[in-house]
Amino acid sequence: MSTLKFILLRLLQAVPVLIGVSLVTFTLMAATPGDPIRLLVGDRASPETIAALRDRYGLDDPILTQYFTYLGNLVQGDLGASLRYKVPVSELIAQFYPVTLFLVVYTIILTLPPVIALSVWSAKRQNGPADQVIRVIGVLGLAVPVFWLALLFARFFGITLGWFPVSGFGETFSEHLLHLFLPALSTMIWVVPILVRNLRAALLDEMNRDYVLAGLSKGLGEKQVFRTHVFPNSVLPTLNLFAVIVAYLLGGSVIVETVYAVPGMGKLMVDSILARDYFVVQGATLVFALTTILVMLAVDLVSALIDPRISP
Protein backbone atom coordinates (compact mmCIF):
# COMPACT_ATOMS: atom_id res chain seq x y z
CA MET A 1 0.00 0.00 0.00
CA SER A 2 1.36 3.41 -0.97
CA THR A 3 1.85 6.11 1.62
CA LEU A 4 -0.83 8.32 0.07
CA LYS A 5 -3.39 5.52 0.09
CA PHE A 6 -2.50 4.73 3.68
CA ILE A 7 -3.02 8.35 4.73
CA LEU A 8 -6.36 8.58 2.92
CA LEU A 9 -7.52 5.30 4.46
CA ARG A 10 -6.62 6.44 7.96
CA LEU A 11 -8.41 9.75 7.45
CA LEU A 12 -11.51 7.89 6.26
CA GLN A 13 -11.31 5.64 9.33
CA ALA A 14 -11.19 8.77 11.48
CA VAL A 15 -14.64 9.89 10.31
CA PRO A 16 -16.67 7.34 12.35
CA VAL A 17 -14.36 7.97 15.32
CA LEU A 18 -15.10 11.69 15.22
CA ILE A 19 -18.82 11.01 14.83
CA GLY A 20 -18.69 8.74 17.87
CA VAL A 21 -16.82 11.38 19.87
CA SER A 22 -19.39 14.01 18.87
CA LEU A 23 -22.25 11.70 19.89
CA VAL A 24 -20.77 10.88 23.29
CA THR A 25 -19.89 14.51 24.00
CA PHE A 26 -23.31 15.73 22.90
CA THR A 27 -25.08 13.14 25.05
CA LEU A 28 -23.01 13.93 28.14
CA MET A 29 -23.51 17.67 27.78
CA ALA A 30 -27.25 17.21 27.25
CA ALA A 31 -27.42 15.09 30.41
CA THR A 32 -25.50 17.67 32.46
CA PRO A 33 -27.77 19.39 35.03
CA GLY A 34 -28.42 23.08 34.53
CA ASP A 35 -29.92 25.31 31.89
CA PRO A 36 -27.27 27.16 29.81
CA ILE A 37 -29.74 29.89 28.83
CA ARG A 38 -30.64 30.62 32.45
CA LEU A 39 -26.96 30.71 33.37
CA LEU A 40 -26.44 33.09 30.48
CA VAL A 41 -29.22 35.61 31.20
CA GLY A 42 -29.44 35.27 34.98
CA ASP A 43 -32.34 34.58 37.34
CA ARG A 44 -34.12 37.86 36.68
CA ALA A 45 -34.77 37.22 32.98
CA SER A 46 -38.39 36.87 31.97
CA PRO A 47 -39.77 33.53 30.74
CA GLU A 48 -40.37 35.13 27.33
CA THR A 49 -36.69 36.06 27.01
CA ILE A 50 -35.56 32.58 28.02
CA ALA A 51 -37.99 30.95 25.58
CA ALA A 52 -36.83 33.22 22.75
CA LEU A 53 -33.17 32.39 23.36
CA ARG A 54 -33.87 28.68 23.62
CA ASP A 55 -35.67 28.83 20.29
CA ARG A 56 -32.84 30.86 18.76
CA TYR A 57 -30.22 28.27 19.67
CA GLY A 58 -32.50 25.29 18.99
CA LEU A 59 -32.38 24.07 22.58
CA ASP A 60 -36.13 23.49 22.75
CA ASP A 61 -36.01 20.89 19.97
CA PRO A 62 -35.94 17.14 20.76
CA ILE A 63 -32.49 15.78 21.58
CA LEU A 64 -32.18 13.75 18.37
CA THR A 65 -33.20 16.75 16.30
CA GLN A 66 -30.60 18.87 18.06
CA TYR A 67 -27.89 16.28 17.43
CA PHE A 68 -28.63 15.78 13.75
CA THR A 69 -28.83 19.53 13.26
CA TYR A 70 -25.46 19.87 14.94
CA LEU A 71 -24.04 17.01 12.84
CA GLY A 72 -25.36 18.58 9.64
CA ASN A 73 -23.73 21.89 10.52
CA LEU A 74 -20.53 20.05 11.45
CA VAL A 75 -20.31 18.46 8.01
CA GLN A 76 -20.44 21.97 6.55
CA GLY A 77 -17.62 23.10 8.84
CA ASP A 78 -19.89 25.00 11.23
CA LEU A 79 -19.06 24.23 14.87
CA GLY A 80 -21.83 26.50 16.15
CA ALA A 81 -21.68 29.69 18.18
CA SER A 82 -20.65 30.12 21.80
CA LEU A 83 -23.50 30.94 24.17
CA ARG A 84 -21.10 32.72 26.50
CA TYR A 85 -18.73 34.59 24.20
CA LYS A 86 -21.28 35.29 21.41
CA VAL A 87 -18.74 34.37 18.70
CA PRO A 88 -18.35 31.31 16.44
CA VAL A 89 -16.67 28.35 18.13
CA SER A 90 -14.16 28.17 15.29
CA GLU A 91 -12.90 31.65 16.24
CA LEU A 92 -12.45 30.61 19.86
CA ILE A 93 -10.55 27.49 18.83
CA ALA A 94 -8.34 29.54 16.50
CA GLN A 95 -7.58 31.83 19.45
CA PHE A 96 -7.01 29.27 22.21
CA TYR A 97 -5.72 26.18 20.38
CA PRO A 98 -2.27 27.62 19.44
CA VAL A 99 -1.57 28.22 23.13
CA THR A 100 -2.26 24.59 24.02
CA LEU A 101 -0.30 23.38 21.00
CA PHE A 102 2.64 25.56 22.08
CA LEU A 103 2.45 24.07 25.59
CA VAL A 104 2.36 20.49 24.27
CA VAL A 105 5.31 21.02 21.93
CA TYR A 106 7.22 22.81 24.70
CA THR A 107 6.61 19.87 27.05
CA ILE A 108 7.78 17.40 24.40
CA ILE A 109 10.99 19.38 23.80
CA LEU A 110 11.72 19.42 27.53
CA THR A 111 10.88 15.71 27.84
CA LEU A 112 12.97 14.10 25.10
CA PRO A 113 16.54 14.91 26.31
CA PRO A 114 16.15 13.51 29.87
CA VAL A 115 14.23 10.49 28.54
CA ILE A 116 17.01 9.53 26.13
CA ALA A 117 19.83 10.29 28.56
CA LEU A 118 18.32 8.50 31.56
CA SER A 119 17.20 5.47 29.51
CA VAL A 120 20.61 4.93 27.92
CA TRP A 121 22.42 5.54 31.21
CA SER A 122 20.15 3.13 33.06
CA ALA A 123 20.23 0.38 30.41
CA LYS A 124 24.03 0.39 30.13
CA ARG A 125 24.33 0.11 33.91
CA GLN A 126 21.60 -2.44 34.56
CA ASN A 127 21.00 -3.12 38.26
CA GLY A 128 23.81 -0.76 39.20
CA PRO A 129 23.47 2.11 41.69
CA ALA A 130 22.65 4.64 38.95
CA ASP A 131 19.99 2.32 37.51
CA GLN A 132 18.39 1.84 40.92
CA VAL A 133 18.33 5.58 41.61
CA ILE A 134 16.74 6.33 38.23
CA ARG A 135 14.08 3.67 38.76
CA VAL A 136 13.24 4.95 42.26
CA ILE A 137 12.99 8.53 41.01
CA GLY A 138 10.74 7.28 38.21
CA VAL A 139 8.37 5.66 40.69
CA LEU A 140 8.24 8.86 42.73
CA GLY A 141 7.54 10.87 39.59
CA LEU A 142 4.59 8.64 38.72
CA ALA A 143 3.22 8.83 42.27
CA VAL A 144 3.08 12.63 42.44
CA PRO A 145 -0.24 14.10 41.21
CA VAL A 146 0.22 16.63 38.42
CA PHE A 147 -2.20 19.17 39.90
CA TRP A 148 -0.43 19.06 43.29
CA LEU A 149 2.96 19.45 41.64
CA ALA A 150 1.66 22.37 39.59
CA LEU A 151 0.38 24.12 42.70
CA LEU A 152 3.67 23.46 44.50
CA PHE A 153 5.75 24.87 41.65
CA ALA A 154 3.48 27.90 41.29
CA ARG A 155 3.77 28.61 45.00
CA PHE A 156 7.54 28.10 45.33
CA PHE A 157 9.05 29.17 42.00
CA GLY A 158 6.39 31.68 41.08
CA ILE A 159 5.26 33.39 44.28
CA THR A 160 8.03 32.75 46.83
CA LEU A 161 11.07 33.08 44.55
CA GLY A 162 9.41 35.10 41.80
CA TRP A 163 11.43 33.39 39.06
CA PHE A 164 8.51 32.58 36.76
CA PRO A 165 5.05 34.06 36.15
CA VAL A 166 2.19 31.90 37.35
CA SER A 167 -0.49 33.02 34.89
CA GLY A 168 -0.98 34.19 31.34
CA PHE A 169 0.82 33.46 28.08
CA GLY A 170 2.84 36.57 27.33
CA GLU A 171 3.18 38.56 24.13
CA THR A 172 6.55 37.59 22.62
CA PHE A 173 8.15 34.20 21.98
CA SER A 174 10.54 34.58 24.91
CA GLU A 175 7.61 35.51 27.18
CA HIS A 176 5.73 32.44 25.96
CA LEU A 177 8.67 30.25 26.99
CA LEU A 178 8.86 31.95 30.38
CA HIS A 179 5.11 31.81 31.13
CA LEU A 180 4.74 28.17 30.08
CA PHE A 181 7.91 26.79 31.66
CA LEU A 182 6.27 25.78 34.95
CA PRO A 183 3.19 24.22 33.27
CA ALA A 184 5.46 22.27 30.91
CA LEU A 185 7.77 21.23 33.76
CA SER A 186 4.84 20.05 35.89
CA THR A 187 3.60 17.80 33.11
CA MET A 188 7.08 16.65 32.05
CA ILE A 189 7.90 15.24 35.49
CA TRP A 190 4.98 12.82 35.18
CA VAL A 191 5.68 11.89 31.54
CA VAL A 192 9.43 11.26 31.76
CA PRO A 193 9.26 8.18 34.08
CA ILE A 194 6.77 6.44 31.78
CA LEU A 195 8.91 6.88 28.68
CA VAL A 196 12.15 6.06 30.55
CA ARG A 197 10.78 2.74 31.80
CA ASN A 198 9.57 1.82 28.32
CA LEU A 199 12.73 2.84 26.46
CA ARG A 200 14.99 1.24 29.07
CA ALA A 201 13.16 -2.09 28.72
CA ALA A 202 13.37 -1.87 24.92
CA LEU A 203 17.09 -1.10 25.05
CA LEU A 204 17.79 -4.03 27.36
CA ASP A 205 15.80 -6.34 25.09
CA GLU A 206 17.72 -5.26 22.00
CA MET A 207 21.11 -5.36 23.73
CA ASN A 208 20.58 -9.06 24.52
CA ARG A 209 19.76 -10.06 20.94
CA ASP A 210 22.06 -12.24 18.83
CA TYR A 211 22.78 -9.63 16.19
CA VAL A 212 24.53 -7.46 18.80
CA LEU A 213 26.92 -10.31 19.67
CA ALA A 214 27.41 -11.02 15.97
CA GLY A 215 28.28 -7.39 15.26
CA LEU A 216 30.76 -7.25 18.12
CA SER A 217 32.37 -10.51 16.99
CA LYS A 218 32.93 -9.00 13.52
CA GLY A 219 34.92 -6.16 15.02
CA LEU A 220 32.28 -3.48 15.20
CA GLY A 221 32.67 -1.14 18.14
CA GLU A 222 30.19 -1.29 21.00
CA LYS A 223 29.24 2.36 20.50
CA GLN A 224 28.70 1.84 16.77
CA VAL A 225 26.46 -1.19 17.30
CA PHE A 226 24.48 0.67 19.91
CA ARG A 227 24.13 3.83 17.83
CA THR A 228 23.30 2.24 14.46
CA HIS A 229 21.32 -0.84 15.51
CA VAL A 230 20.29 -1.09 19.17
CA PHE A 231 18.96 2.43 19.69
CA PRO A 232 16.96 2.76 16.41
CA ASN A 233 15.30 -0.63 16.98
CA SER A 234 14.46 0.33 20.58
CA VAL A 235 12.86 3.63 19.64
CA LEU A 236 9.88 2.10 17.81
CA PRO A 237 7.89 0.75 20.79
CA THR A 238 8.61 3.94 22.74
CA LEU A 239 7.50 6.01 19.75
CA ASN A 240 4.14 4.25 19.72
CA LEU A 241 3.76 4.90 23.44
CA PHE A 242 4.78 8.50 22.81
CA ALA A 243 1.74 8.96 20.56
CA VAL A 244 -0.47 7.93 23.47
CA ILE A 245 1.44 10.31 25.75
CA VAL A 246 0.69 13.20 23.38
CA ALA A 247 -3.01 12.43 23.76
CA TYR A 248 -2.48 12.54 27.53
CA LEU A 249 -0.72 15.90 27.20
CA LEU A 250 -3.74 17.31 25.41
CA GLY A 251 -6.03 16.06 28.17
CA GLY A 252 -3.58 17.06 30.88
CA SER A 253 -3.60 20.61 29.57
CA VAL A 254 -6.98 20.97 31.25
CA ILE A 255 -5.27 20.62 34.65
CA VAL A 256 -2.15 22.72 34.20
CA GLU A 257 -3.88 25.46 32.23
CA THR A 258 -6.48 25.79 34.96
CA VAL A 259 -3.86 25.91 37.72
CA TYR A 260 -1.65 28.43 35.91
CA ALA A 261 -4.52 30.37 34.26
CA VAL A 262 -3.08 29.74 30.81
CA PRO A 263 -5.50 30.93 28.09
CA GLY A 264 -5.54 27.63 26.21
CA MET A 265 -8.04 25.01 25.15
CA GLY A 266 -7.93 23.25 28.52
CA LYS A 267 -9.01 26.31 30.48
CA LEU A 268 -11.55 27.15 27.76
CA MET A 269 -13.10 23.71 28.17
CA VAL A 270 -13.30 23.99 31.97
CA ASP A 271 -14.91 27.43 31.79
CA SER A 272 -17.31 26.26 29.07
CA ILE A 273 -18.35 23.18 31.03
CA LEU A 274 -19.13 25.31 34.08
CA ALA A 275 -21.10 27.73 31.89
CA ARG A 276 -22.88 24.86 30.06
CA ASP A 277 -21.55 26.28 26.79
CA TYR A 278 -22.43 23.17 24.78
CA PHE A 279 -21.04 24.10 21.39
CA VAL A 280 -17.63 25.13 22.73
CA VAL A 281 -17.19 21.89 24.69
CA GLN A 282 -18.22 19.80 21.69
CA GLY A 283 -15.97 21.71 19.33
CA ALA A 284 -12.96 21.56 21.65
CA THR A 285 -13.44 17.83 22.20
CA LEU A 286 -13.55 17.21 18.45
CA VAL A 287 -10.35 19.22 17.98
CA PHE A 288 -8.60 17.19 20.68
CA ALA A 289 -9.78 13.95 19.06
CA LEU A 290 -8.68 15.05 15.59
CA THR A 291 -5.28 16.10 16.91
CA THR A 292 -4.81 12.70 18.54
CA ILE A 293 -5.71 10.94 15.29
CA LEU A 294 -3.24 13.06 13.31
CA VAL A 295 -0.48 12.39 15.87
CA MET A 296 -1.11 8.63 15.63
CA LEU A 297 -0.92 8.89 11.84
CA ALA A 298 2.34 10.84 12.01
CA VAL A 299 3.86 8.28 14.38
CA ASP A 300 2.96 5.44 12.00
CA LEU A 301 4.65 7.27 9.13
CA VAL A 302 7.77 8.03 11.19
CA SER A 303 7.93 4.39 12.32
CA ALA A 304 7.91 3.31 8.67
CA LEU A 305 10.78 5.69 7.93
CA ILE A 306 12.84 4.38 10.87
CA ASP A 307 12.18 0.71 10.06
CA PRO A 308 11.47 -0.04 6.37
CA ARG A 309 10.04 -3.41 7.39
CA ILE A 310 7.02 -1.55 8.74
CA SER A 311 4.92 -0.86 5.68
CA PRO A 312 2.22 1.84 5.98
C-alpha positions as CSV (number, residue, x, y, z in Angstrom):
1,M,0.0,0.0,0.0
2,S,1.4,3.4,-1.0
3,T,1.9,6.1,1.6
4,L,-0.8,8.3,0.1
5,K,-3.4,5.5,0.1
6,F,-2.5,4.7,3.7
7,I,-3.0,8.4,4.7
8,L,-6.4,8.6,2.9
9,L,-7.5,5.3,4.5
10,R,-6.6,6.4,8.0
11,L,-8.4,9.7,7.4
12,L,-11.5,7.9,6.3
13,Q,-11.3,5.6,9.3
14,A,-11.2,8.8,11.5
15,V,-14.6,9.9,10.3
16,P,-16.7,7.3,12.4
17,V,-14.4,8.0,15.3
18,L,-15.1,11.7,15.2
19,I,-18.8,11.0,14.8
20,G,-18.7,8.7,17.9
21,V,-16.8,11.4,19.9
22,S,-19.4,14.0,18.9
23,L,-22.3,11.7,19.9
24,V,-20.8,10.9,23.3
25,T,-19.9,14.5,24.0
26,F,-23.3,15.7,22.9
27,T,-25.1,13.1,25.0
28,L,-23.0,13.9,28.1
29,M,-23.5,17.7,27.8
30,A,-27.3,17.2,27.3
31,A,-27.4,15.1,30.4
32,T,-25.5,17.7,32.5
33,P,-27.8,19.4,35.0
34,G,-28.4,23.1,34.5
35,D,-29.9,25.3,31.9
36,P,-27.3,27.2,29.8
37,I,-29.7,29.9,28.8
38,R,-30.6,30.6,32.4
39,L,-27.0,30.7,33.4
40,L,-26.4,33.1,30.5
41,V,-29.2,35.6,31.2
42,G,-29.4,35.3,35.0
43,D,-32.3,34.6,37.3
44,R,-34.1,37.9,36.7
45,A,-34.8,37.2,33.0
46,S,-38.4,36.9,32.0
47,P,-39.8,33.5,30.7
48,E,-40.4,35.1,27.3
49,T,-36.7,36.1,27.0
50,I,-35.6,32.6,28.0
51,A,-38.0,31.0,25.6
52,A,-36.8,33.2,22.8
53,L,-33.2,32.4,23.4
54,R,-33.9,28.7,23.6
55,D,-35.7,28.8,20.3
56,R,-32.8,30.9,18.8
57,Y,-30.2,28.3,19.7
58,G,-32.5,25.3,19.0
59,L,-32.4,24.1,22.6
60,D,-36.1,23.5,22.7
61,D,-36.0,20.9,20.0
62,P,-35.9,17.1,20.8
63,I,-32.5,15.8,21.6
64,L,-32.2,13.8,18.4
65,T,-33.2,16.7,16.3
66,Q,-30.6,18.9,18.1
67,Y,-27.9,16.3,17.4
68,F,-28.6,15.8,13.7
69,T,-28.8,19.5,13.3
70,Y,-25.5,19.9,14.9
71,L,-24.0,17.0,12.8
72,G,-25.4,18.6,9.6
73,N,-23.7,21.9,10.5
74,L,-20.5,20.0,11.5
75,V,-20.3,18.5,8.0
76,Q,-20.4,22.0,6.5
77,G,-17.6,23.1,8.8
78,D,-19.9,25.0,11.2
79,L,-19.1,24.2,14.9
80,G,-21.8,26.5,16.2
81,A,-21.7,29.7,18.2
82,S,-20.6,30.1,21.8
83,L,-23.5,30.9,24.2
84,R,-21.1,32.7,26.5
85,Y,-18.7,34.6,24.2
86,K,-21.3,35.3,21.4
87,V,-18.7,34.4,18.7
88,P,-18.4,31.3,16.4
89,V,-16.7,28.4,18.1
90,S,-14.2,28.2,15.3
91,E,-12.9,31.6,16.2
92,L,-12.4,30.6,19.9
93,I,-10.6,27.5,18.8
94,A,-8.3,29.5,16.5
95,Q,-7.6,31.8,19.4
96,F,-7.0,29.3,22.2
97,Y,-5.7,26.2,20.4
98,P,-2.3,27.6,19.4
99,V,-1.6,28.2,23.1
100,T,-2.3,24.6,24.0
101,L,-0.3,23.4,21.0
102,F,2.6,25.6,22.1
103,L,2.4,24.1,25.6
104,V,2.4,20.5,24.3
105,V,5.3,21.0,21.9
106,Y,7.2,22.8,24.7
107,T,6.6,19.9,27.0
108,I,7.8,17.4,24.4
109,I,11.0,19.4,23.8
110,L,11.7,19.4,27.5
111,T,10.9,15.7,27.8
112,L,13.0,14.1,25.1
113,P,16.5,14.9,26.3
114,P,16.1,13.5,29.9
115,V,14.2,10.5,28.5
116,I,17.0,9.5,26.1
117,A,19.8,10.3,28.6
118,L,18.3,8.5,31.6
119,S,17.2,5.5,29.5
120,V,20.6,4.9,27.9
121,W,22.4,5.5,31.2
122,S,20.2,3.1,33.1
123,A,20.2,0.4,30.4
124,K,24.0,0.4,30.1
125,R,24.3,0.1,33.9
126,Q,21.6,-2.4,34.6
127,N,21.0,-3.1,38.3
128,G,23.8,-0.8,39.2
129,P,23.5,2.1,41.7
130,A,22.7,4.6,38.9
131,D,20.0,2.3,37.5
132,Q,18.4,1.8,40.9
133,V,18.3,5.6,41.6
134,I,16.7,6.3,38.2
135,R,14.1,3.7,38.8
136,V,13.2,5.0,42.3
137,I,13.0,8.5,41.0
138,G,10.7,7.3,38.2
139,V,8.4,5.7,40.7
140,L,8.2,8.9,42.7
141,G,7.5,10.9,39.6
142,L,4.6,8.6,38.7
143,A,3.2,8.8,42.3
144,V,3.1,12.6,42.4
145,P,-0.2,14.1,41.2
146,V,0.2,16.6,38.4
147,F,-2.2,19.2,39.9
148,W,-0.4,19.1,43.3
149,L,3.0,19.4,41.6
150,A,1.7,22.4,39.6
151,L,0.4,24.1,42.7
152,L,3.7,23.5,44.5
153,F,5.8,24.9,41.7
154,A,3.5,27.9,41.3
155,R,3.8,28.6,45.0
156,F,7.5,28.1,45.3
157,F,9.1,29.2,42.0
158,G,6.4,31.7,41.1
159,I,5.3,33.4,44.3
160,T,8.0,32.7,46.8
161,L,11.1,33.1,44.5
162,G,9.4,35.1,41.8
163,W,11.4,33.4,39.1
164,F,8.5,32.6,36.8
165,P,5.0,34.1,36.1
166,V,2.2,31.9,37.3
167,S,-0.5,33.0,34.9
168,G,-1.0,34.2,31.3
169,F,0.8,33.5,28.1
170,G,2.8,36.6,27.3
171,E,3.2,38.6,24.1
172,T,6.6,37.6,22.6
173,F,8.1,34.2,22.0
174,S,10.5,34.6,24.9
175,E,7.6,35.5,27.2
176,H,5.7,32.4,26.0
177,L,8.7,30.3,27.0
178,L,8.9,31.9,30.4
179,H,5.1,31.8,31.1
180,L,4.7,28.2,30.1
181,F,7.9,26.8,31.7
182,L,6.3,25.8,34.9
183,P,3.2,24.2,33.3
184,A,5.5,22.3,30.9
185,L,7.8,21.2,33.8
186,S,4.8,20.1,35.9
187,T,3.6,17.8,33.1
188,M,7.1,16.7,32.1
189,I,7.9,15.2,35.5
190,W,5.0,12.8,35.2
191,V,5.7,11.9,31.5
192,V,9.4,11.3,31.8
193,P,9.3,8.2,34.1
194,I,6.8,6.4,31.8
195,L,8.9,6.9,28.7
196,V,12.1,6.1,30.6
197,R,10.8,2.7,31.8
198,N,9.6,1.8,28.3
199,L,12.7,2.8,26.5
200,R,15.0,1.2,29.1
201,A,13.2,-2.1,28.7
202,A,13.4,-1.9,24.9
203,L,17.1,-1.1,25.0
204,L,17.8,-4.0,27.4
205,D,15.8,-6.3,25.1
206,E,17.7,-5.3,22.0
207,M,21.1,-5.4,23.7
208,N,20.6,-9.1,24.5
209,R,19.8,-10.1,20.9
210,D,22.1,-12.2,18.8
211,Y,22.8,-9.6,16.2
212,V,24.5,-7.5,18.8
213,L,26.9,-10.3,19.7
214,A,27.4,-11.0,16.0
215,G,28.3,-7.4,15.3
216,L,30.8,-7.3,18.1
217,S,32.4,-10.5,17.0
218,K,32.9,-9.0,13.5
219,G,34.9,-6.2,15.0
220,L,32.3,-3.5,15.2
221,G,32.7,-1.1,18.1
222,E,30.2,-1.3,21.0
223,K,29.2,2.4,20.5
224,Q,28.7,1.8,16.8
225,V,26.5,-1.2,17.3
226,F,24.5,0.7,19.9
227,R,24.1,3.8,17.8
228,T,23.3,2.2,14.5
229,H,21.3,-0.8,15.5
230,V,20.3,-1.1,19.2
231,F,19.0,2.4,19.7
232,P,17.0,2.8,16.4
233,N,15.3,-0.6,17.0
234,S,14.5,0.3,20.6
235,V,12.9,3.6,19.6
236,L,9.9,2.1,17.8
237,P,7.9,0.7,20.8
238,T,8.6,3.9,22.7
239,L,7.5,6.0,19.8
240,N,4.1,4.3,19.7
241,L,3.8,4.9,23.4
242,F,4.8,8.5,22.8
243,A,1.7,9.0,20.6
244,V,-0.5,7.9,23.5
245,I,1.4,10.3,25.7
246,V,0.7,13.2,23.4
247,A,-3.0,12.4,23.8
248,Y,-2.5,12.5,27.5
249,L,-0.7,15.9,27.2
250,L,-3.7,17.3,25.4
251,G,-6.0,16.1,28.2
252,G,-3.6,17.1,30.9
253,S,-3.6,20.6,29.6
254,V,-7.0,21.0,31.3
255,I,-5.3,20.6,34.7
256,V,-2.2,22.7,34.2
257,E,-3.9,25.5,32.2
258,T,-6.5,25.8,35.0
259,V,-3.9,25.9,37.7
260,Y,-1.7,28.4,35.9
261,A,-4.5,30.4,34.3
262,V,-3.1,29.7,30.8
263,P,-5.5,30.9,28.1
264,G,-5.5,27.6,26.2
265,M,-8.0,25.0,25.2
266,G,-7.9,23.3,28.5
267,K,-9.0,26.3,30.5
268,L,-11.5,27.2,27.8
269,M,-13.1,23.7,28.2
270,V,-13.3,24.0,32.0
271,D,-14.9,27.4,31.8
272,S,-17.3,26.3,29.1
273,I,-18.4,23.2,31.0
274,L,-19.1,25.3,34.1
275,A,-21.1,27.7,31.9
276,R,-22.9,24.9,30.1
277,D,-21.5,26.3,26.8
278,Y,-22.4,23.2,24.8
279,F,-21.0,24.1,21.4
280,V,-17.6,25.1,22.7
281,V,-17.2,21.9,24.7
282,Q,-18.2,19.8,21.7
283,G,-16.0,21.7,19.3
284,A,-13.0,21.6,21.7
285,T,-13.4,17.8,22.2
286,L,-13.5,17.2,18.4
287,V,-10.4,19.2,18.0
288,F,-8.6,17.2,20.7
289,A,-9.8,13.9,19.1
290,L,-8.7,15.1,15.6
291,T,-5.3,16.1,16.9
292,T,-4.8,12.7,18.5
293,I,-5.7,10.9,15.3
294,L,-3.2,13.1,13.3
295,V,-0.5,12.4,15.9
296,M,-1.1,8.6,15.6
297,L,-0.9,8.9,11.8
298,A,2.3,10.8,12.0
299,V,3.9,8.3,14.4
300,D,3.0,5.4,12.0
301,L,4.6,7.3,9.1
302,V,7.8,8.0,11.2
303,S,7.9,4.4,12.3
304,A,7.9,3.3,8.7
305,L,10.8,5.7,7.9
306,I,12.8,4.4,10.9
307,D,12.2,0.7,10.1
308,P,11.5,0.0,6.4
309,R,10.0,-3.4,7.4
310,I,7.0,-1.6,8.7
311,S,4.9,-0.9,5.7
312,P,2.2,1.8,6.0
